[in-house]
């Protein structure tokens, strides 16, 4: 699947998710990106961070590493129902390049619910930084073809 950070992302349908499959992406914690996310969260301008400054998982445990690995976005109408985060005592730092291993734990058609569980392990080199587990109802609130 192709990566596309600037153009429109195509939806990834449920039938393309293969449980047990691990996909990969990278996320560079550049100072400008870290500052931009912090500004969005804080709602006020923030100084550009310096290399080596700790970075909150809120900056990188976003959809971007997931979309890059999938080569598209979650299907429209997907409901994100849960996320847990386990963080190493040594946080990611400005300047780190994080490898993201995205594993589809489960993806099933269960009536209209279509539950999906995804784990993402973030590493900086050989150092484990953070793991997230997210649960979704894939395409749950999107109109179905029969209803269109």
C-alpha positions as CSV (number, residue, x, y, z in Angstrom):
1,X,0.0,0.0,0.0
2,X,1.3,3.5,-0.9
3,X,2.1,6.3,1.6
4,X,0.5,9.6,0.9
5,X,1.0,12.4,3.5
6,X,-0.1,15.4,1.4
7,X,-2.9,14.3,-1.0
8,X,-6.2,12.8,-0.1
9,X,-6.0,9.5,1.8
10,X,-8.1,6.7,0.4
11,X,-10.3,4.7,2.9
12,X,-9.0,1.2,3.8
13,X,-12.0,-1.2,3.8
14,X,-12.3,-3.8,6.5
15,X,-11.6,-6.7,4.1
16,X,-8.0,-5.4,3.6
17,X,-7.2,-5.7,7.3
18,X,-5.5,-9.1,7.9
19,X,-5.2,-10.1,11.6
20,X,-1.7,-11.0,12.5
21,X,-0.2,-8.7,9.9
22,X,2.4,-6.2,11.0
23,X,3.0,-3.1,8.8
24,X,5.7,-0.5,9.3
25,X,6.1,3.3,9.1
26,X,8.4,5.9,10.5
27,X,7.7,9.2,12.3
28,X,10.4,11.8,12.6
29,X,10.0,14.0,15.8
30,X,11.2,17.2,14.1
31,X,11.1,20.2,16.3
32,X,8.7,22.0,14.0
33,X,6.2,19.1,14.1
34,X,6.5,18.8,17.9
35,X,5.9,22.6,18.3
36,X,2.9,22.6,15.9
37,X,1.2,19.7,17.8
38,X,1.8,21.3,21.1
39,X,0.4,24.6,19.8
40,X,-2.7,22.8,18.7
41,X,-3.1,21.1,22.0
42,X,-2.3,24.2,24.2
43,X,-4.1,26.7,21.9
44,X,-1.3,29.2,22.2
45,X,2.0,29.6,20.3
46,X,4.8,27.6,21.9
47,X,8.6,27.9,21.5
48,X,10.3,25.6,19.1
49,X,11.7,22.7,21.2
50,X,15.4,21.8,21.1
51,X,16.9,18.5,20.1
52,X,16.8,16.0,23.0
53,X,13.8,17.6,24.7
54,X,11.2,14.9,25.9
55,X,8.1,14.5,23.7
56,X,4.7,13.5,24.9
57,X,3.1,10.4,23.3
58,X,0.2,12.7,22.3
59,X,2.5,14.1,19.6
60,X,3.3,10.8,17.8
61,X,0.5,8.4,18.9
62,X,-1.7,10.0,16.3
63,X,-3.3,8.6,13.2
64,X,-0.4,9.5,10.9
65,X,1.9,6.6,11.7
66,X,-1.1,4.3,11.4
67,X,-2.3,5.8,8.0
68,X,1.3,5.6,6.7
69,X,1.5,1.9,7.5
70,X,-1.9,1.1,6.1
71,X,-1.3,3.2,3.0
72,X,-4.7,4.9,3.6
73,X,-7.0,6.1,6.3
74,X,-9.5,4.3,8.5
75,X,-12.8,3.9,6.7
76,X,-15.0,7.0,7.1
77,X,-17.6,6.5,9.8
78,X,-15.2,4.5,11.9
79,X,-15.7,5.1,15.7
80,X,-12.5,5.1,17.8
81,X,-13.8,3.4,21.0
82,X,-10.7,2.9,23.2
83,X,-7.0,3.6,23.4
84,X,-4.5,2.5,26.0
85,X,-0.9,3.7,26.0
86,X,2.1,2.1,27.8
87,X,5.1,4.4,27.9
88,X,8.8,3.6,28.6
89,X,10.3,5.5,31.5
90,X,12.7,7.1,29.0
91,X,10.4,9.2,26.7
92,X,10.9,9.9,23.0
93,X,12.9,13.0,22.3
94,X,12.9,15.8,19.8
95,X,15.1,14.5,16.9
96,X,14.2,10.8,17.4
97,X,13.0,8.9,14.4
98,X,10.4,6.5,15.6
99,X,9.8,3.2,13.9
100,X,6.1,2.2,14.2
101,X,5.2,-1.4,13.9
102,X,1.4,-1.5,13.3
103,X,-0.2,-4.9,14.0
104,X,-3.7,-5.7,13.2
105,X,-4.7,-7.8,16.2
106,X,-8.3,-8.5,15.1
107,X,-10.7,-7.4,12.4
108,X,-14.0,-9.1,12.0
109,X,-17.4,-8.7,10.5
110,X,-19.8,-9.1,13.4
111,X,-23.1,-7.9,12.1
112,X,-23.0,-4.1,11.9
113,X,-20.3,-3.7,14.5
114,X,-17.1,-4.6,12.6
115,X,-14.7,-4.5,15.6
116,X,-11.0,-3.9,14.9
117,X,-8.1,-3.9,17.4
118,X,-4.7,-2.5,16.4
119,X,-1.4,-2.4,18.4
120,X,1.4,0.1,17.5
121,X,4.8,-0.3,19.0
122,X,7.1,2.7,18.7
123,X,10.8,2.3,18.9
124,X,13.8,4.7,18.6
125,X,16.5,2.5,17.2
126,X,16.5,-0.6,19.5
127,X,14.9,1.3,22.4
128,X,11.2,0.6,23.0
129,X,9.4,4.0,23.5
130,X,5.7,3.4,23.6
131,X,2.9,0.9,22.8
132,X,-0.7,1.8,22.0
133,X,-3.7,-0.5,21.6
134,X,-6.7,1.0,19.9
135,X,-10.2,-0.4,19.3
136,X,-12.5,0.7,16.5
137,X,-15.9,0.0,15.1
138,X,-14.7,0.1,11.5
139,X,-17.0,2.2,9.2
140,X,-19.7,1.8,11.8
141,X,-21.6,5.1,11.4
142,X,-21.1,5.4,7.6
143,X,-24.2,4.9,5.5
144,X,-24.3,1.4,4.0
145,X,-24.7,0.9,0.3
146,X,-28.3,-0.3,0.7
147,X,-29.2,2.9,2.6
148,X,-27.6,5.3,0.1
